[in-house]
């Protein structure tokens, strides 16, 4: 039995620090609000009006995700802004490939001991990405849980909701044999494959986040913390051009694990891997870790972060449309009849 009254702070939870963080989060979140936000941060539940969407037959599209062990690199580097951007962009891509317009975002930030500066950096990254994607950061949860996480570490997850016309959904049912596959470049590893990448660079090579391999042109930390790209503008461009039949966000599982998600049964994707050059980080990972090609393509995006399936013979038209909005796309393959899956041809 305690000899004197205990406080929550003595148990490891600083309510005053949490209040300061919440106040700062509210300020950062309000930067992202649009006229559809009826109640945001601070309410028991955030509310958002769909009236402004002007959809005749609206369908809500949602997704939840995390940043994974990319966070471990952020801890080592002491840099916490990019992981928030990665989280938002990842979630945006996941619903944009289904034809949805992202509306609002909520986050979950959990740590053992709340450090206001770290939390502020993470949420600033979230709000910056929400502004860039024109969505509202309307709520979330900041949890301080002593004993659950190591000092200086945290977990980060997010939840996104978007809307689409029912007849405008991209579910892959329009994909057919002869459809062209157009690839858009990634900005690096994005948010997948970090457990293997960390083992290769930090354990096998013995590098630190400050190591600067000549072939990378930057430090290991800078390379691994590059922001996961948003493909929202590219997808809107293709959808507006009436060329887009389906799209795959290349996340965990790489090209073989994600492209089949938009293929009907009886169709396979043939992808010509000689159409692009994988960025140096992937070649270094393969060489240092002696990772075979098949494993590389199953684990990493290998330089292609999005694959758009467009109408047969429309690859060049799609590439030109994307070039008009500053995107460098590549004709990387074709859809054929066959067992559902991906055939990688060198």
N, C-alpha and C positions, 0 to 999 in steps of 0.2 A: 504494500500500500504506500502511495506517495506521501512524503512527510509534509509537502506544501502543495497548494493548488497548481496544477499544470496548465500551460497555455498551448494553443495550437502551434505557435512559433517554436516552443520547446520541443514539439514533436517533429519539427522540420518544415512546417508550412507557414510562410510569411504572408499573412493576409494583406498587409499594407503594401508589400512589393507587388502582390497580385493585383491589387487595386490600381497601382500605377501602370502596370502592364495593360490592364483592361482599358484604362483611359487612353493610353497611347494607341492601342489596337483600334479603339473606336474612332480616333482621329484619322488613322490611316485608312480604315474601312470606308469612312464617309467620303473620302476622295473618289471612291468608285461608284457611289450611288447614282442611280438615274431616277426619273420621275415615277418609276414603277415600284420602287421600294417604299412600302408603307410603314414598316417597322423593322429596324435592323439590329445592330449590335446593342446589347443591353436588355433587350426584351427576352422573355422566356422562349419565344419562338419568333423567328424572323418571318415577315410576310411580304409577298411580292405579287403585284397585280399582272394578270395576263391580258388585260384589256388593251394595252398598247400594242400587242403583237398582231392584231387584226388577222387572225387565222380563222378560216372557215371551218376546218375540221382538225383542231389542234391535237397533237400527240406530244406528251412529255417524254424526253429522253434523258436518262441519268447515268451517272457512273461514279464510282468511288475508287480511289487508288492511293498509293503512297510513293515515297521516293526511294525506299529500299536502302541498301547499304551504301549508296552514294552519300548518305548522311555521315558515314564514318570518315569519308574524305573531308567533308566540311569540318568535322571536329578536329581533325589533324591540322587542317590549314587555318582554322580559326576564321573561316569565311562562311557566312550564313545567309547571304542575300540570294544567291543563285538557286538554292534548293527550293525556295518558295516559288520562284518563277518556273522552275522545272515542274513542280507539282501542278500548278495551274495549267500550263501548256499541255502537259500530258493528258490531263482530264479533258481539256478543250478538244484535243485531237480525237479522243476516244468517242465523243458524241458527234463531232463534226463529220467524221467519216460516215455517219449514218444519216447525214443530211440535216442535222439539227443546228439551230442558232443558239449558242450558249446564252443563258439568262443570268444565272447567279451561282455563287460558289460559297461553300462553307469549309472551314478547316478544323483540324484537330491537332493541337500541339500539346505534348505531354513530356514532362521532365521530372527528374528527382528533386532538383533545387532550381527554382526560377531565377534566371539571370535576365533582368529587364533589357539589357543591351542586346543580348542574343535574341530574345523573343522579338524585340523591335525590328532587328535586321531581317528575321524570317518573315514577319508580317509585312514589312516594307516590300520584300520581294513578291509576296503574294499580291499585294495591292498594285504594285507596278505592272505585273502581268495581267491582272484583271483590267486595268485601264487600257493596256495595249490591245486586249481582246474585246474591250467594250462590254464587260460583264461586271456585275455588282458582287462585292464581297460582303454578304449580308449577315454573317454570323459564324459561329464555331464554338470551340471549347478550348480553354487553356487550363491544363490540369497539372498541379504540382503534387507529385507522389513520392515522398521520400522512401528510399529503399528499392524502388522499382527500376531505376536507371543509374548508371555510373555517373559520377560527378562530371559535369560538362557535356553530357549527352542528352539527347531528346529523341522523340519520335514525331513524325509529321505525316498527316494524311489529309485527304480532301474529298469533297463530295460536290458534284456539279449537276445542274439541271438545265436542260435546254428544251426548245420546242421546235416542232416541224409540222407542216401540213401532212396529213396521213398519206396523200398521194405523192408527196415529195420525199418520203423516206427512202434511204439508200440501204437496202437489205441484201443486195447482190442478186436478186431474182431476175434482173434484166441482163446479167452477164451471160454471154453466149460464146460458142466457139468462134474464133476469129477476132475476138475483142483484143485490143492492144493494151499493153501494160506500160505505164509511164512512171518512172521513179523520180522522186524528189530527194535531194541530198539531205543527210542528217548534219547536225552540228557537232557530232562526236558520238560518245556512247549513249547519249540521252539519259535514260534512267534504268538501264538494264545491263546485266553482265558484270556488275561491280564486285560481286564476291570473287569471281575468277580474276578480274582485272587487279584487284587489290592483292590477291595472293601472288600473282605474277610479278607485279611491279614492286611491292613492298617486301614480300617474303623471299621470292626467288632471286629477283634482281638486287634486292637490298636497297632500293631507292627510297627517298623520302618525298614529301610533297614539294620540297624545294629543289630537287634534282632537275637539271635541265638537259635532257638528252638532245643532242644536236638535231636529230631527225624530226623532233616534235616542234621545235621553234618556240617553245614555251616551257614552263615548269610542268612537272607531272601533276601537281595540284591544279594548275590553271587548265590543263587539258581535261582532267577528270571532272572539273566543276563547270565546264562549258554548259550553257543553258540549253535544256531540251527545247527544241524549236516548236513553235506553233505553226500549223499548216492551215489555219482557218481561212486566210485570204486566198490561198491557192485553191482550196476546195470550193470556196464560193465562186471563184472565177470559172472553174470547170463546170460547176453546177449551172451557173448562169448561161454558159455557152451551150448547154444541152448535150454535152459530150460525155458526161460522167455517168457510168453505170454502177460503180461501186468503188470503194477505197478501203485500204488496209493500213492501219497505223502499225508500224513495225516496232513492236515492243518485245516483251519476253517471248522467246521462241524464234526470234529472227524472222527472216523471210519464209522459211518452211513452216513455221508455226502460226503465222498471221495471215498470209495471203489466202490460204484455203478457207478462212472464215467468211470470205465474201464470194466463194465459188459454189454454184449449185452442184449437186451430185452429178457425176458423169463428166465433169470438166476438171482439167488440170492446168496449172500455170507453168509455161516453159520460160525460164528466166536466163538470159545470156549474161553471165557475170563478167565477161570481157568488155561489156559496154561502158563500164566505169572503173575507175581506179580507187580502191579502198584507201582512205586517209592513212597517214603514217602510223597513227596510234594502233590501228588494227594489225598492221604488219609487225610492229614491235611486240604486241601481245602474242601473236602466233609464233614468232621466232624465239622469244625468251622462254615462253612456256611450252614450246614444242607442241602447240595445239594444232590438231589436224583440221583441215579445211572444213570438213563436215561439222565438226564441233564449233568452229568459229561461226559458221552461218546459223547454227541452231542457238547460239548464245548471244551474239551481237548483231546489230543492224548492218554492219559492214559498209556503212556510208550511205545507205538508203533508208530514210526515215519514214517515207510514205510511198505506197504504190497505188496509183490510180488506174482503175480499169475503165477504158473509154471505148466508144463505139468502134467497130472494125474499120481499120484503115484511117483512123482519126488521130494517130499518134502525133503526126507533124502539126496538125491543127491545134491539138492540145498543148504541145510544146510552145507554139507561137503565142497562144493565148496566155500561157503562163509567163512567157518572156515579157509580155506587155505589162505585167505587174511585178517585174523584177525577179522572177523565179527561173532558175536554170534546171530544166527538167531533161530527162533522158529516156529514150525509147529502149526499154530493157527486156521486153518479152511479149508473149502472145498467149491467149487462152486456147487450149485444144481439147478435143474429146479424150477421155481417159479416166483413170482412177483419180478421184479427188485428192489433190496434193500439189506439190511443187517439184519440178524437175529443174535442177541447176545445171546449166551447160556452160563450160568454160569458153 
